Amino acid sequence: MWSLASLFLLCQTFLQAEVKGEYHPIHQMNRSSATRDAWHPQTREDRDEILRELHEVLASPHFCNSKRYPSLLKYIVENTLAGKSDLLKERTLGVEVFDRPATYDTNADTVVRYTAGEVRKRLLLYYSEHGRNSSIQISLPAGSYIPEFVHRHDQPEEAADHPGSSGTHIGDGHLFAEPATDSQEAGETLPSLLAGHASHSAHGTGVDANGSLGRAKAISRRVFWLALALMIVIAAIAGLRWKYSTAHPQTAVDDFWGPVLRDQHTVLICAGGSVFQQNNFSGVLTAGKDIEYPFVSMQIASAVAQISGLIERSGATTELLPSPSTPLTELREHSIVLLGGYNNQWAMRLLESRRFHFTPEPVESIVDQMQPEMHWSRDHSLPYSSADDYALVARFRDATTDSWVVVLAGLGRNGSEAAAQFASSPHYMQLLREQMGRDFSNRNIEAVLKVSVIDGKTGAPSIVAVYSW
């Protein structure tokens, strides 16, 4: 959002241009674009310069944490520089970059279109945040898979045309104030600026003084009301934002889920499946890929409802997937929530290298990799419905899926339900933040919970161990 000072400066710019008779929108637009026309590299040095710029872009935070977006951008830039831009079609990119079969349905599988849209957006973000001083800019026009290269000149044409002029000009999307003259002090207000320009126009040109003065006054009135309206709108927006932030302060839940929900349209919820097995301590066994109709317990159903509700209130949608039949390719580059421990193959697999993780069956316990003597397990001397459960709440950036992963998993179904309650509760999340003693908005986190179980009902969780990195 533009600040009041920037808007005031912009109004001054328009005023100066109109009084001097220099503001012609079409002319200004053509002059601005002349310094940013698409550039076609001709020499090896030109192509090397673009490749260096590509390297800088791919190393930025907007691209370095993904595999899909850098792959597409690198492929289309390198092939364009090699003179193969005629090959940059949707189907070709799907086959060459994303390993799709040559006969795949581009209408059903929109991976190329979606990724190109993300690349386009991330390029804009990069150049607005990190690449303002780049001599070359890479862009991807809407509706095209052929990148364009823009060679920015060091000095805008306006400055070259008027080397002795002063005032304010707009360059590359930013406002720059040049040194003021003696009659234009830094603290000069809008009315005095208007008067100064009116006087200059009346005495310094051959135009009729009365006509110029009348024109300047008309301009001053328009600019004044424009500036006033903009200030009122900004004040109203600022007031609404303050009111909203006061009514909805940032909570520890927001900090925990912030990285997971950032830039995500859809979050995957992958739940474990089970089958009945009366001889087992829990009464169930993990469903395998050969089970056509696995079931989820009431506790897991409750966890799904809590987490999907939290995510959808944040503006994203959710997609529920069964763990037994979900391949890795469906989990790539989406934020994922894994519900369930021993009945969820992906929770077990992605936690294997973490400090706190589940031991292989049939032991069924949570262990500490740094302190092997530490472990947490249910008391098998008690009935399943009366034995306290333990659970893991984890959030980490995973290299296998190239995404943020949240694991809410208990040794049993009560633990998984408690983990979901814990991760969606401002009270419990605040306890976790206080115990960690630091901001955890972008850190990897693991917490071990103890969960009371009475007559099969899930009780309140408590934190027994935490770790972050």
N, C-alpha and C positions, 0 to 999 in steps of 0.2 A: 504494500500500500504506500502511496506517495505521502510524504510528510507535508505539513502546512508550508514549511519553508520552500520545498520543491515546487509546490503548486503556485506559491507567490512568485517564485522566480520564473516559472513558466508563463504566468500572466504578464510579467514584465517583458519577457522575450517577445510574445505576440504583440504587445503594445509598441515596443520599439520598432518592430518590423513594419507594422501597419503605418505608424507615423512617418517612417522613412519611405513608405511606398514599396517596401521590399518583400512583403509577404504575399506570395502567390502560391497556393497549395500545390498546383500541378508542377510548377517550376521547381519548387523546393523538393518535391518528391523525386523528380527526375535527377536533380543534383545530388540528392542523398544516395540514390541507387547507383549513381555513377561510380561511387567509391566502393561499392559492395557487389558489383556484377559477378556472375558466375565466371570462374576462372578455369581455363583449360590448360593444364600443364603441357609444355612442349618439349622440355629437355629432361635429361636424367636427373639433373639437380632439382628441377621442379618436382619430379615424382618422389625423390628422396625426401624433400621437405614435407610433402604430404604424408609420407610414411612415418616421419618423425612426429608429426602432429597426431596421426592415428595412434601411435604408441603412447603419447601423452594422454589421449582420451581414454584408451583402454585401461590405463593404469589408475584412472580416477575412481573414486568411490561409487560413481554411477554405473560402472561397468565391471570393476575388478572382482566383485562378489558374485558374479554370475558366469555361466558358461555359454548359455544360449545367445545372449545379446552381443557379447564380444565376437562370437563365432560368425554371426550374420554380418556385423559391421565390417569385420576384417575381410570376409570373403568378397563382399560387394565392392569395397574400396580397392582391394588388390586386383580384382578382375576388371574394374573400370580403368585403372591405371595401365593394365595390360592390353587395353583395347578390346575387351571382351564383354562390353556392357550389353550387347545384343543377346547374351546368354542369360541375363539376370531376369528370369521369369519366375513366377511363383512355383511352378512345378519343379523347375531345375533347382531352385534354392531348397525346396523341400527334400529333394533327393540328395543333393550334394552336401548340404549343411546339416540337415536334421535326420539323415539316414532313412528317409521314407522310401517305400518301394516306388518304382517308376509309374505304377498304375494307381497310386493312391488317389482318393477322392479329395480334391482341394476344397470342395464345399463342406464336407463333413469334418475335415481336419484343417483347421485354420491356423496352424502353428506359424506359418510364414507371415500371414497378415498381422496376427497378434504381436509377434516378435518385432516386426518392422515398426508397428505403432509404438511399441515400448522403446525401441532404438531411437525413433524420431523424438519422442518425449525426453529421453535421457540426454540426447545431444543438446536440446534446447536448455535443459537444466544445467548441463555442464558449462555451456558457454555463458549462461547468465550468472553462474557462481564462481567458476574457476578459470574460464578461458577468455576473459575480456581483453587481455593484452595479446592474444594469439594473432600472429600475422596471417595465419590461414585458419579458416573455419570449415568444418565438414558438416554438411546438412543432408537430410533425406527428404526430398519433397513429398508431399502427400500424394498418395496414389501411384507412387513410383518406387522401384527397387534400385534405381540408379542414383548414386550419391552425387551431390554437387559440391564444388570447392569454391570458396570465396576468398579472394586475396584482398586483405584490408590495407588501404594506403595509410601511411603514417600521419598525413596531414589532410584534413577535410578540405574540399575545394572552396568552401565558403571563406576559410581563412586565407587561402591563396589569392582569391579574387579581391579581398579587402584587407590587405596587410596592415593598414593603419587604423582599421576600425576597432572600436571597443564595445563593450556591452556583454551580452550573453548569447551563446549559440548552443544548439543541440547537436551532439555528435555521438554516433553509435549507441543511441538510446539513452544517453545520460546527459544531465545538464552540467555545463561548465560555465562559471562566472569569470570573465576576464577582468583585469584590473580596471578600477573605476577612474574616471577623470576627476579633475578638481571640482567640477560642478556636480559630481555624482558620488557622494560619500557613501561609505559602507552602510551607514545607518539610515539612509534616505528612505522615506516612506513612499508608498504608491502615489499619493496625491502630488507630492513634490516632484516625483519623477515625471508624472504626467505633465505638470506645469512646465518643467524644464524642456521636455520634448516639444511641447506646443510652442514655446518661445523660440526654440531652435528652428522649428519648421517655419515660423513666421518671419524671422529675420535672416535666416541663412539660405533661403532659396528665392527663386524668382517668382514663385507662386503667390497669389494674392494672400496677404497676411490674414485678413478676416476669414477667408475660406479655409485656410489651413488650420486656424485656431478653432473654427467651428467643427472641422473634421476631427481634430484632436480631442475636443470635448466629447463628441459623440463616441469616439473610440474609448475614451476614459470611462464613460458611463457603462458601455458594454462590458469592458474588462472588470470594472468594479463589481457589477452585479454577477458576472461569472465567478469571480473570486469569492464573493460572499456566498453564492450558492454552493460552491465546492467546499468552503469551510463548514457550512451548516451540515452538508452531507457527511463530511469526515467526522465532525463532532458527534453526529447521530450514530454513525457506525462504531466510533470509539466507545460511546456510552453503552451501546448494545453489547459490545464485546466485554466491557467491564462488568456489566450486569450478568452476562452469561458466565463469565469466569468466577464471579462471586457466588452465583447460585450453583455452579457445577465446578468446584475446585478440583485440581488434578489430584487423583488418589493413587495409592500404591498399586491398585488394580490397573489403572491406566498406564503406569510405568512398566508393569510386567508385560502387558499385552501390546504395548505400543510398537515394538519392533516387529512383532508377529503380524500385526494388522497394517503396517505401513506399506503403501503402494499395492495393496492386495484387493482384488475384486472378489476372489473366491478363496476361502480357507477350507482345506480338506480335514474332515474329522474321520479318522480311521479307527473303528472299534473292533475289539477282539470278539471272536465267536466261540461258543461252547456247545458241547453235547452232554447229555446226561450219562453219568457213570456212578451208580450208587455205591460201589465199593471204594471209591476215592474219598479222601478226607473231606473235600469240598462238595462232593456229590456230582461233580462235573469234570469233563476233560476238555482240553483245547480242541476245537474243530479244525480238521485238516482241509486241504484243497478238495478232497474227494467228497466232502459233506455238502450236499446241495442246500440244505436248509438249517444252518446253525442258528442258535438262539442267543439272545442277550438277556441278562438278568434285569430285574427291576432296578437294581442299583446302577448298572451301566446305562439303562434307559434314562434314569434320572440325571446321570452325568452328561449324557448327550444333550438333554433338554437345557441344562444349565449353561453349558458352554456354547451351544448354538445360539441361545438367546443373548448371551453376552456379546458374541461376535456380531450378530445381526443388528443389535442396538448401536454398534459402532459404525454401521454403514456397509459392511461387507456381507456377502452371502456365504452359506456353508454347503458343502456337499458331503454326504455320509457314505463312507466306503467300508466294506467288510474286510478285515485284515487277511483272512485266509486266502482270498482270491484276488487281492490287489497287488499287481506287479510294481517293481521299482519305477518303471517308466511313468506310471500315473502319479507318482509322488514328486517327480522332479520339478523344481523351481516353483513350488507352491508352499506357502506356510501350512504346516501340518500339525494337527492335534491327535496324539495317539492315546486312546483310552483302553485301559486294561494292561495287565502285566503278563502273566504266564499264558494267557489266552490270546496274546497279541504278538505275532512273530516280529513285527517291525519295532515295537517297543523293546523287545528283548535284544534284537540285533543292533539297534542304534545306541543302546545304552552299554553295550559290551565294553567299549573303550573308556567309559566314564569312571570317575572315582567311585560313585555309588552305583551299583548295578545288581541285577538278579543273578543268582547262581543257577546253573542248569538243573532241570528236573532230575530226580524227584525230591531234591533237598528243599527247594522253595524257601529261599531267604534272601535278604538284602545284605550285601557285604560292602566293606570299605576297602578299596584297592590299596590305599596308603597305610591302613591299619588292618591287616588281614584277620587279626584276632577279634575285630568288631563285626558283629553280624546281628541281624534282627529277623526273627521268625515267629510264626504263630505257635502257640502251645498245643501240641497234638494230644496232650493228656486230657484236654477239655473238648467238649463238643464244638463243632465248627461255629455254631451260632452263638457261642459264649466266649470264644478265644479272641483276644485283642488282635487287631490286624495292623499291618505296617504298609506304608505307601511311599512312593517317590513322586515328587513334583520337580520336574526339570524343564529348563528352557535353554536351548543352545543352538548355535549356528552349525549346521551339519554339512560336511563336505560331500557326503554321498548323495544327498538330495539337492544340494546347493540352495538351501532354504533354512528358515527358522523352524525349529521343531519344539513342540511342547509335549511332554510325556506326563500323563496323569495316570499312574498305575499302582495298584495295590497288590500285595501278595494274594489277596482274595478280592471278591467283588465289593465288600464293604470298604476296603482301602481305596479302591478306584473311585467309589462314590465320594468318599471324604476328600480325596485329592482334588476332585472337581469343585467341591464346595469351597475348599481352601483357596483355589486359584481364582475363584469368582467373588470372594468375600473381601471387601475393603478392610475389615477388621483383621483377618488372618494375614493378608498381604502386608498390612502395616507392621504386624508383629515380625514378619520375615524381614522387612526392610530394616527395622530397628535392630534385629539380631545380627544382621550383616554389618550394620554400622556404616553403610555407604549407599550411594545411589546405585540402583541396579537396573536402570532403564535400558542399558545397552550391553550388560554383562551376561555371560553364561552362568547359569545358576542350577544347583541341585539342592534339594532339601528332603530329608527323611522325616516322615511323620509317623507318630503312633496314634492308632485309632481305637477308641473303645467300642466294643460290640456287646450289646445286651439283647438277648432273645432275637438274634439275627438283625437287629436294627443298628444302624450306623450312628455312633456317638460323635462327640467333638474331637477333632484332631489336635495334636500338640507337636511342636517341632522338637526333634531329638538331635538333629545334625544338619549343618548347612555347609555349602562349599560354593565358591564362585571363582571364575577365572576370565 
